[in-house]
Amino acid sequence: MKIIIVGAGEVGFHIARRLSEENQDVVLIDKDYEQIKRINENLDVHAILGSGTSPRVLRESVIEHADMLVAATDSDEVNLISCMLARNFNPYMVKVARIRNPEYIEEEGFLTHDLLGIDHIINPRSVMVRTILNLMEVPGASEVIDFVGGQVKLIGFTVAEEFPFRGRKLLSLRNLEEKLLIGAIVRNNQVMIPRGTDSIQRDDLIYVVVRSDELDHVLELFNLKAETLRRVVIVGGGETAMALAAALDHSKISAKIIDKDSERCALLSEKLERVTVINGDGADKDLLQEENIKDVDFLVALTGDEASNILMSLLAKGLGVKRTITRVSKLSYIPLVSAIGIETVVSPRLSAVRAILQYIRRGKIISVTPLKGEHAEAIEAEALETSDIVNVPLSKVKFPKGAIVGAIVRGEKVIIPRGDSVILPKDHLIIFCLKPVVPKLEKFLTVKLEYF
């Protein structure tokens, strides 16, 4: 598959690295010499110095033979023009654009395929807001991801000393196999797809697939008692913070938003009805104490300065807040922050990477979620009638080592699979897969050549 990526920043670099490791044919375009130098020194891809809005540069990338263009710069306008030009050079390629400005998103009919030639829009803000709301729903979780419209949830959490199943082999959990499946374990920064003989250890990060209607019961089994969410404080008044506040505005949750910019606070007050807007510094210890931060369920640090977000989260934890959610943009920071006590991180760039990956994977892929450490993925896919995985008991399917089916969704029915479970055409599957196994797994999800 030949993929052209416009933009060698955090998002473009990360996607290019993932694809080059899978031996995909990748061309990366950026007008910044230092970014291109970084690409040439670190990745096995074809890097071109120039703008994605230049017809000459796009021709140099041999765009007429490309399967996909991903416009992932920090400029919406560059991304839009790149896709528009790409349509003229190669009308059959798939075009994906990263768009952040809410005005473009909200303008009806503007971002259509007929007008600009864009096939898929990636809006990290909306993905982040959904992620934060999901995290608020499950106490103690570091990740909560919805699959199949919310019918299935993927929950990631760290095993504590009091975890009731600590030290037990997964085989001993057979009485729970219709309610949940442990699809991946991260131990010492290494991801493994567990077998029945593996055990759960303290400080493991485990990823559990659970039916949404069994969520409360599973949380109770894991001693993660669900608590009523009452109070939330949001620090930062940017677009993501405002979208989150708007989502909480008509709920039963008491929400406050803090921002240092008085003009921004005036705008927030006009837009929000029930959310309290405070003009102040979220890193001010006295202000946080005045707001009784120790009684707050979540502090969400969403300013544009990730160092400030980290410091505010640490300060709030020291003052007694129950949970924090911290925005961190630099992907290289994410593995480090947990070591200093930041348990839950959201990233607009990682949100963009996750959203873009689903359009790059072969087969009928609906969503792709890289797991912590980026060494594994949770994939939602539709089973095609002519793939190798349908109409055969799972115990007889030759799945590549390092992949496991976590759930089968058939209409309104959610099945936590066993060896005798059979996948039918059009079933939705939640699959855990180690990164090196992704190309092999894709072959199971694609149409057989003899079908044609």
N, C-alpha and C positions, 0 to 999 in steps of 0.2 A: 504494500500500500504506500503510495507517494503522498506525503502530507507537507504542505507549506505552512509555516507558522510566521506570522507577522508580529514582531515584538519579542525581544530577547530579555525582557525583565523577569521578575520572579515567576510569573505565570508561564510565559513562553519558555523560559529555561527549564522549568520543572517538567513541563509536558514533553519538551524535546528530549530531556534526559530519560524519561520513562520510555519513550518510543524508541530511542536509539538502543536502549538495553534490550528491547524486543526485536532488534534488527529490522526496524521499519526504515523506509527511505524518507529521510527528513531534510527539508530545506528551511533554514531559519533566516529571516530578514530583519535587520535593524540598522538604523542610521547612526547609532552611537558606536564609535570605533572601539571603545573600551569593552562594551558588551560583546561585540563580535570577537575581540581578542579572548575574552573569557570563554566564549563558546568554543573557539578553536583549541584552547588549552585544555578543556575539560570534557568535551563531548565529541563523539564520532558522527558528526552531521555536517552537511554542506551549509556554511554560513556565508551570507551575502551582505556587504556593507551598502546600505541604501534605504530608501523609504518604501514602505508598502503601498504608498499612493503614487509611485512612479511606474508608468507603463513599461519603461525600459528595464527596470529592476524586476518586475513581474515576468517579463519575457525571459530575462536571464535565468530565472528560477525554473524555466521550462514548464510554465503553468498549464500549457495545453495538455500535458500528460499527467497532471496531478489528479488525485482522487478527492482531495479535500484541502480547503484553505481555512486556517484558524486565525482570525484577527484578534490578537490578545494584548495589544498595547494599552497604555494607561489613558489614551485619547480615544473617546468615542468617535470623534469625527474621522480620525485616521482609520479606525476599524470599519466604519461605514463606507468610506470611499474605497478601501481595499476590496471589500466584498463587491461593490458596484463595478469596479474595474475587472475583477475576477470573472464576473458573470459574462462580460463581453469576450474575454479571452477563452473561457471554457464554461459554457452554459450547463454542462452536465456534472461538474464537480459540486460537492457539498460545501457550503459556506457557513461558517460559524463565527458569530461576532460577539465579543464581550462588550456589553453596554451598561454603563453605570448611571447615567443621567436619567432621573425619573421622568423628566419632560418627554424624552424620546419614547420611553416605555408607555407612558399614559396617552400619548397622541394617537388616537385611533386610526389605524390604516397606514401609519407612517412606515413602520418597520415590516412591510410586507414583502413577500418574495417577488411579486410583480414589480414593485417600485424600485427596490434596492438589490434584489437578488439574494437576500439573506434567507438561509434555510432554518437556522436555529439561533435564538438569542440567549445569551448567558447573562443573567443579572445577579451578581454575587450578593447584593443587598437583600433581595427577597429570600435567597437561600439561607443567609445568615440569620435573618429574623425567624424563619421557620425552625432553624437549628436551636436557637436560644429558647424559643417557646417549648420545644420538645424537651430540652434539658430541665426546664422548670417543672415539667410534668413528672419527672422521675428523680427522686432524691438520691444523692450519692452517686449518680451516673456521670461519667466523664464524656460519654457520647450516647446520643439517642437518635436513631435514624429510622424514619418511616419507609416501609416498602408496601407496594401494592395499595396505594391510596390510604395507608394507615392501618390496613388489616394485620400487618406483621410489623413488629418493632425489633430493631437490633439495639441491644443495650450493652455498653462497655463500662465496666467498673473494676476497681482495684480490690482484690481480696484482702480483707482485714483479719485481724487475729480472731475476732468473734464470728467469722463466717461459718455457718453450720456445716458446710460440706468440705471444709478445708482438710486436706490430707487424704480425702477419699478418692478412689479411682472412679472414673466416669461410668464404668460398668455398674457401679453400685447405685446409679441414679436411674436405672431402668424404669422404676415406678413413676418417673416424671417424664418419660420420653414422649408422651403425647402432649405435654404442656410446653416443653422447651428443648433446645438443643444448644450445647456449647460448641460453637463453630470454630473458635480460634482462641489461643492463649498466647499472650505476650509475656515472655519471661527473660529478664536481663536484656531487654531490647531485641530479643529474637522472637519471631512469630512462628508458631507451629500450629498445624491443623491436627487436633488431638485425636487419638484413638481411645478405645474403651479402657485400655490398660494404663493410660496416663492419669495422673492425679492433679488435683488443684492445690497449689501451694500459696502460702502467704505472700503478698505483694505481687502476685500474678495480676495482669490485666486480662480479664476474660470477656469475650464477646458472646452474648447469649441471644439466640433467636427465640422470640416468644409471641404467641398469638395475642393480639391486643386485648381480647376479652379475658385473657388469663393473666394480664399484667399485674393487677393488684394481688392476686393469689401468689404469683411467683415472687413479687417483692416481699411479701410476708414470709415466704419460705426462706428467702435469703436474708432475713432480718433487716430489710430495707423498707421499713414501714413508711407508707405514703403519708405525707403530712399536708394539711390544707395550706395552700400558698396564700399568704395574707399581704405581705409588704415587699415591694421591690423598689430599689433605688437605681436609676440609670445615670451614669456620669458621662457627659458629652452630649451635645445637641445637634450632631450631624444628621445626614439623611437616614442612616441605619438606625440611630437612636430614636429619631422621630417616628420612623416606621414601626419600631418596637413599641414605643409609647402609644402610638395610635392603635396597635393591636390590643393593648391592655386598657385602653381608654374606657371602653364600655363593659369591662369585666368587673368581677367583684373584688379584684385585687387593688389594694391601695398603692398607687405608683407615684414616684417623684422623679423628676429629671433635673440634673444640676449642670449648668454650663456657665463659663466665665464671661461669655459675650452677651452684653445686655441687649443688643439688637436681636440677636438670635433668640434670646429668651422671650422677647416681645412677640416674635413670630410664632414660637412654640405655643405661647399662651393663646394666641388667636386660633391656632389649628386644633388644640386639644381642649376638651371640655372638663374632664374630671381629673386628669393628671396634674399634679402640682408642679409648677415650674419654679426653680430656685436659681437666682443669679449668684453664683459663687464658685469657689474652687473645690473640686472633689477631692483634692489632696490636702485640704485643710482639716487637720485633726479636730479642731474645735467645732467646725461646721458639722462634721460627721457625728460627733458626740451630741450636738444639739438636735440632730435628726434621729437620735436614739438608734444608731447603727447596730447596736447589739441585739435589737429586736427585729432587725430586717432579715427576711428569708434569703434574698439574693441581692448582691450588689453587682451590677453589670457595667464594666468599664469599657466604653466605646469611643473614647476620643481618638483623634488621628495620630496621637503620639503614643507608640506602644510602650516606651520606657515609662511614661506617666501612668499608663494603664496598669502595668505590672506593679509599680510602686503603690498605686491607689488600692489595688487588690490586696497587697501585703499589709498595708495600713489598716484596711477594713477588717481583715482577718484578725489582726492584732487587737482590734477594738471589739471583736466578738461577733461579727456578722456570720451567719450560718454558712452561706455559700457565696462564692464569687464566680463570675464568668468574665473572662478577660479577652479583649480583642488584641491579637498579635498578627501583624501583617507579614513580617519576614518569616518565611518558612523555615529558615535555618535556626530560628529562635525556639520553635515549638518544642523540639525534644529537650531543650535545656530548662524551660520554665518550670516543669514539674519537679525538678530537683530542688527548686527554691520554694516550694510550697504552693505553686499555682496549679490547682487541680483540673480546672476546666478552661479550655482555650477555644476561641472561635477565630477564624481567619478568612477575610474576604478573598484572599488569593487562593487559599486552599479550596474554598467553596467554588471558585471559578475553575480550578483544575479538575475537581470532582465532576462538575457539570459538563466540562468539555470532553472528558474521557469517555462518557457514554456514547458520544457520537463517533468516536474513533474505533471502538471495539467492533469486531465483526459479529455477525449473527444478529438476532433481534434483541439487542441490549436495550433495556429501559433505563437503568441507572447503574452507576459505578461508584463505590465508596472505598477509597484507599483507607486501610486501617492504620493504626498508630505505627509510626516507623516506616510507613509506605512500603513494607515488604509483602503485603497481602492486600487482597481486595474482596469486598462483598459485592456481588453482582446480582442485579435483578434482570432476568431474561425470560423471554417467552419461548416455550418449547415448540419448535417447528415440526410439522408432520413428518418430514423426511430426515430429521436428524437422528443420530445414533442412540439417543437417550430415551426415546419414546417407546411405549408398549412393551417394555422389558422390565422385570423386577430390578430394583436398584442394585441388589446383590450380584446381578449378572452384567451390569454395565461396567465396562472397563474404564472407569474414571481414572485420569492420571493421578499418581500419588501426589498428595498435596492439595487436593480439591475435595470438597464435600458439599452435598446438598443440605441446606439448613431448613428449608421449608418448601412446600408445594402449595400453591394457591389455585384452587379450581372454583371459579365463580366466587361465591360467598364462603366457600369451605376452605379452611386452612389446615393443612396436614403437616405435622412434624414427622418426617419420614423415618421408616425403618427399612430393613433389608428387603422385605417383601412388598414395599410400596412400589407402585407403577406410575410413571409419568405419562400423561396423555397429551396429545397435541393441543396447543393453546394454553396449557398450564403455565402459570407464572412460577419461576423458580428463584429462590434465594440461594446463591452458591458462594461459599468461601473458597478462596483460591490463593495459594502462594504466588508471588509475582512471576517467578521463572516458569510456572505452569500455565500462565495465561494463554500463550499461543496454542498449546495443546488443547486447552479447554475450549477455545474458540472453534476448533474443528468439530467438537461435539455439538456446538450450537448452530452451525451453518448447514445449509442444504447440501446433500450429497450430490456429487457431479452426475451420477447416473440418473438423477431425477429429471435432468434435462434431455 
